[in-house]
């Protein structure tokens, strides 16, 4: 649970419970992020505490975990679900490799039946990404740029959405910010590019003439 050593299998339920004072401290304004580096049981407890203390609850799952029998109960405690196209195909119970738009629409429909209030983000590499805010499905194409490594791009995309939503952007606007952040991420050979920030994102957006909404540009100023 540290920024340099990252979350790992050593993070267990007692570790989450030991942090309950911090949940209490940030009640109604905190963010609970449950990601696959940590065991499923631990993530479930994190989301439960996030629900108890009215956090913004974010989760992602591996393809194996996206079997609805595994993740269904946890999804009811999620405000934002982040998947890649393969994970979405598992959620939709459709073959991997089908037409991306069809996979996304089927996944959205099935996930909506579980939690109709949940935001959903689905990334598809060079095809861009989709977001669902409970009413509209929005697609953002990937920005063209030089690629050093795609490692960590999905995590960077999710971080961009979280930052955007926390800053007051609508989900579709946060998705644009996330797409920009992911595009900058792949220009670095490092899995975690620690140089990404408001200034570097603004310069990068200018350089590639990124098509961003006014609110996103304003956030980058």
C-alpha positions, 0 to 999 in steps of 0.5 A, a space after each residue: 500500500 505504498 506508491 513505490 513498492 505497490 500493493 501486493 498479496 501481503 495486503 490482507 484483511 487485517 491490514 485494511 481493518 487496521 486503517 479504519 481510522 483513516 476511513 473515518 477521517 476521510 468519510 464522505 470524501 475518500 477514494 477506495 481503490 480495489 485492484 487485482 494486485 491485492 487478494 479478492 477477499 481483501 478488496 471485498 473488505 476495502 469496498 465494504 469499508 468504502 461503502 460504510 464511510 461513503 467513499 468513491 469506490 473504484 475496482 478492477 478485476 482480472 479476466 478470471 475474476 470477472 466471472 460474475 459468480 466471483 465478482 457479482 456481490 463486490 460489484 454492488 459496492 462499486 461506483 467505477 468499474 475499470 476493465 479492458 476489452 478481454 475482461 469485458 468479454 468475460 463479463 458479457 459471456 461473449 468470445 474474446 476477439 469479437 467486434 469491440 463495440 458489440 462486446 462493450 455494449 453487451 458487457 454494459 447491459 449485463 453489468 447494468 443489471 447488477 449495479 445500475 448506478 455504476 460508472 464503467 470504463 472499458 479500454 481497448 488499446 489502439 481502439 481507444 476506450 468507452 465509458 458508461 455513466 448510467 445513461 450514455 455510452 461514450 467512445 474516445 479514440 486513442 491519441 496517436 503518439 510514439 510508443 516506447 512501452 504499453 506497460 502500465 497504460 491501463 493503470 494510468 488510464 484509470 488514474 486519469 479517470 479517478 483524478 478527473 472525476 475527483 476534480 469535478 469532470 463529467 465521466 466522459 470528460 474524465 475519460 478524455 483526460 485518462 486517454 491523454 494520460 495513457 498516451 503520454 504514459 506509453 511514450 515512457 519506457 517505464 511502467 510507472 512514469 513519475 513525470 506525468 502531471 498537469 504541466 507535462 500533460 498540457 505540453 503533450 496535449 499541445 504537441 499532439 493537438 489533442 481534441 479535448 473538451 473545454 473543461 479538460 483544458 481548464 483543468 490542465 491550466 
